[in-house]
Every structure is written in C-alpha cells, then in structure tokens.
C-alpha cells in the first residue's frame, strides 16, 4: 500500500490578507488573538448584536455583571437573541423562552415537560470575554476553557494618568486598507497637508509637503515600527515621530498632542510626547470593521482631553462645495478622518485592485510581507508567542528630539 500523500496547502498570498471569515487563513489567524468587540460605556442593560470575523454574535452582561458573547441566533429556531431578555442568570429568547447563561449552556425550556433533560443537552456557541480599561475583548480561538491571558496594553492599564475612550467607529470597507495605511507615512505629508498635520509648526515643519522627513521601517517582535526623522535643533540631534503597527491589527500613534492638541513645540523638545493613542481594529467581515480608540495621557494638563475635543471639533473640511457636486465623500480636505475615509474606502480590496508600487511604498511592501509571514506561521504553529500575564505591553511611539541614530 502506498503511503498517503501529504495534503498540499497553498502558500499565503496578498489576496488572502483581506478575508477574515471562518476557515480563511487570515480569519483563523485573527482567532488566535483577543479582539476588541465592545466598550463598557456602550454596553447597557440590553443585548448588543455584533458581527466579528464573519460570525453573527450577541454581547450582553447578565444581572450579576458577567459578560457573555453567544451566537446571535437561538439554536431552537433561529430567532435573534438581540431581542432577548436579560434575566434569571442569562439571556432568554423572546420566541419560546429558552434561557442561556454566559457559557452558552441552556438552563430552561418553558414549553418542554417539567421533567425533561433536553435543556442539559443544548450548549449554544459562546466565546470567552474579558474587560480591560473600558474595552471588552473576545477570544474566538481554540481552548475556550483555558484561553490565553488577555494582554495588558499600556493605555488600558491605570498608571496615574487620564484615559479617554472614543465612541466606536464603524467603517464600511476592508479592514486592511486602514491598517496598512499606517505603513505609508508619505501620505501624511500629501493627503493630510490640508488638515492638522499640515498646520503644525514643530520640527522644522516636520510633515512638510515639499521637504518630507526621512522614513525608515523596522521589523519588531510585535510587527513593524515606522520611524520618521528630520535634522534636530542642535548638532547630533534629530526630530523623531514614530508609530507602531502590532499584530494582528493594532496601531499606536504618539503625536496626537502636537498635531491635534497643538501643544507648544518647546514641550516636545523638553518632555516628548506624553499621550499614547492606540487603535484596535476588529473586522466585522470582509467589507466592514470597527475602530476602538484609546488615549492615555500622563502629562500635567488636567483639561487635556477637553482641549483635544475642542481642537478636533475645529478640524472640519475646508473645501468650497459646488452646488452640482454630488460626489459621496465631498468635502473631505481639512479633516484627517474624512481624508482617510475617502482614500481608503475608494481604493478597492487588496488582491482585486491594480497597483504600481514605487520606492516610496517600501513600508507597505515590507509590512505586507510581515503580515503574510505571521499568517503562515499561525497555520504551521498555531498560537503566536504570548506575553506573560503580568507584562504590560508598550508599543514604540516616541515623538520628540533625541540623539541622531537612536532606535
């Protein structure tokens, strides 16, 4: 008898990256991480429907404070549990009253005989859920009975500073368009020159359209670091602006207080950035994703976030609209988020669009390879390397002046 042939698996390609549904290479990779699925502030005393990685789910907190994330549709006859009642230690389907606890175990079936054991046999789809710093995370991978520790991301850990969690942003295009945008710092000087980045004055007009900073891209254990530099105010020094992209879909930016809050450049030279701006991206499916944004400020200004809010409110599109202009995203110039929305949502999905990449795209090229390698590694080895439960994860996002050549 001939030995069974080894099953050949197709190599991961760029076209695989955007697709996150069950059974896809990227979807299975995502399921090895804790993903943000909600906020403490926005989860009230009613169930909340949420789609994550192509799966329709319902998030709720029972009357004892326990979080649950179950399949959206009742396993009885498919009615949405989004309209269920939170009571009696779980969530009860409105149709026939089946009651499920946060683990998905069915506790009651009112229409079944009193001595029936049928409820004990029904275990609905459920996923592990944890809270940290105002965000709610879910783990959708294997080992649901013993999930890996939830990483302690620095902005979500109380360290004597101030924290702000924005309302969740919902975007109707592919998640990777947003993620890889941060590996393309040249767009900051071009696209965003009409907005806050173009208005700043520190660092010899750091993001000047005509004299852009030098861009370097460094592979890190967590993903990639983007390092932007210009000659500093004194010999041997340089202005630096860093941001980091961490697996599977986390971005950290360090220049929020100087770009948006317009903090004095003297403070930048003296103290550097004191605000961590962290974004967690969670795909709903291939065409929609959520952005969970956390800011953590350790400076001395007690009104920092109120001032930041006021400054952001002034960042409105500056284009003059023509009465016959019916383009969907007009106006967009002058507001960073609107500028990103227009460019990213109209470019199409990676693997389906035509591209001609140049030397200025080397960060995008490098980052795509890092992501493909991470997905391939997950296929071969399973879980990625884990931090110890006690470790606080702090991503690189230095902004300020430092000795030239410092990494």
Rosetta blueprint (number, residue, H / E / L):
1 X L
2 X L
3 X L
4 X L
5 X L
6 X L
7 X L
8 X L
9 X L
10 X L
11 X L
12 X L
13 X L
14 X H
15 X H
16 X H
17 X H
18 X L
19 X L
20 X L
21 X L
22 X L
23 X L
24 X L
25 X H
26 X H
27 X H
28 X H
29 X H
30 X H
31 X L
32 X L
33 X L
34 X E
35 X E
36 X E
37 X E
38 X E
39 X E
40 X L
41 X L
42 X L
43 X L
44 X L
45 X L
46 X L
47 X L
48 X E
49 X E
50 X E
51 X E
52 X E
53 X L
54 X L
55 X E
56 X E
57 X E
58 X E
59 X E
60 X E
61 X E
62 X L
63 X L
64 X L
65 X L
66 X L
67 X E
68 X E
69 X E
70 X E
71 X E
72 X L
73 X E
74 X L
75 X L
76 X L
77 X L
78 X L
79 X L
80 X E
81 X H
82 X H
83 X H
84 X L
85 X E
86 X E
87 X E
88 X L
89 X L
90 X E
91 X E
92 X E
93 X L
94 X L
95 X L
96 X L
97 X L
98 X L
99 X E
100 X E
101 X L
102 X L
103 X L
104 X L
105 X E
106 X E
107 X E
108 X E
109 X L
110 X L
111 X L
112 X L
113 X L
114 X L
115 X L
116 X L
117 X L
118 X H
119 X H
120 X H
121 X H
122 X L
123 X E
124 X L
125 X L
126 X E
127 X E
128 X E
129 X E
130 X E
131 X E
132 X E
133 X L
134 X L
135 X E
136 X E
137 X E
138 X E
139 X E
140 X L
141 X L
142 X L
143 X L
144 X H
145 X H
146 X H
147 X L
148 X L
149 X L
150 X L
151 X L
152 X E
153 X E
154 X H
155 X H
156 X H
157 X L
158 X L
159 X L
160 X L
161 X L
162 X E
163 X E
164 X E
165 X E
166 X L
167 X L
168 X L
169 X E
170 X E
171 X E
172 X L
173 X L
174 X L
175 X H
176 X H
177 X H
178 X H
179 X H
180 X H
181 X H
182 X L
183 X L
184 X L
185 X L
186 X H
187 X H
188 X H
189 X H
190 X H
191 X H
192 X H
193 X H
194 X H
195 X L
196 X H
197 X H
198 X H
199 X H
200 X L
201 X L
202 X H
203 X H
204 X H
205 X H
206 X L
207 X L
208 X L
209 X L
210 X L
211 X L
212 X L
213 X L
214 X E
215 X E
216 X E
217 X E
218 X E
219 X E
220 X E
221 X L
222 X L
223 X E
224 X E
225 X E
226 X E
227 X E
228 X E
229 X E
230 X E
231 X E
232 X L
233 X L
234 X L
235 X L
236 X L
237 X E
238 X E
239 X E
240 X E
241 X E
242 X E
243 X E
244 X E
245 X E
246 X E
247 X L
248 X L
249 X L
250 X E
251 X E
252 X E
253 X E
254 X L
255 X L
256 X H
257 X H
258 X H
259 X H
260 X L
261 X L
262 X L
263 X L
264 X L
265 X H
266 X H
267 X H
268 X H
269 X H
270 X H
271 X H
272 X L
273 X L
274 X L
275 X E
276 X E
277 X E
278 X E
279 X E
280 X E
281 X E
282 X E
283 X E
284 X E
285 X E
286 X L
287 X L
288 X E
289 X E
290 X E
291 X E
292 X E
293 X E
294 X E
295 X E
296 X E
297 X E
298 X L
299 X L
300 X L
301 X L
302 X L
303 X L
304 X H
305 X H
306 X H
307 X H
308 X H
309 X H
310 X H
311 X H
312 X H
313 X H
314 X H
315 X L
316 X L
317 X L
318 X L
319 X L
320 X L
321 X L
322 X L
323 X L
324 X L
325 X L
326 X L
327 X L
328 X L
329 X L
330 X L
331 X L
332 X L
333 X L
334 X L
335 X L
336 X H
337 X H
338 X H
339 X H
340 X H
341 X H
342 X H
343 X H
344 X H
345 X H
346 X L
347 X L
348 X L
349 X L
350 X L
351 X L
352 X L
353 X L
354 X L
355 X L
356 X L
357 X L
358 X L
359 X H
360 X H
361 X H
362 X H
363 X H
364 X H
365 X H
366 X H
367 X H
368 X H
369 X H
370 X H
371 X H
372 X H
373 X H
374 X H
375 X H
376 X H
377 X H
378 X H
379 X H
380 X H
381 X H
382 X L
383 X L
384 X L
385 X L
386 X L
387 X L
388 X L
389 X L
390 X L
391 X L
392 X E
393 X E
394 X L
395 X L
396 X L
397 X L
398 X L
399 X E
400 X E
401 X E
402 X E
403 X E
404 X L
405 X L
406 X L
407 X L
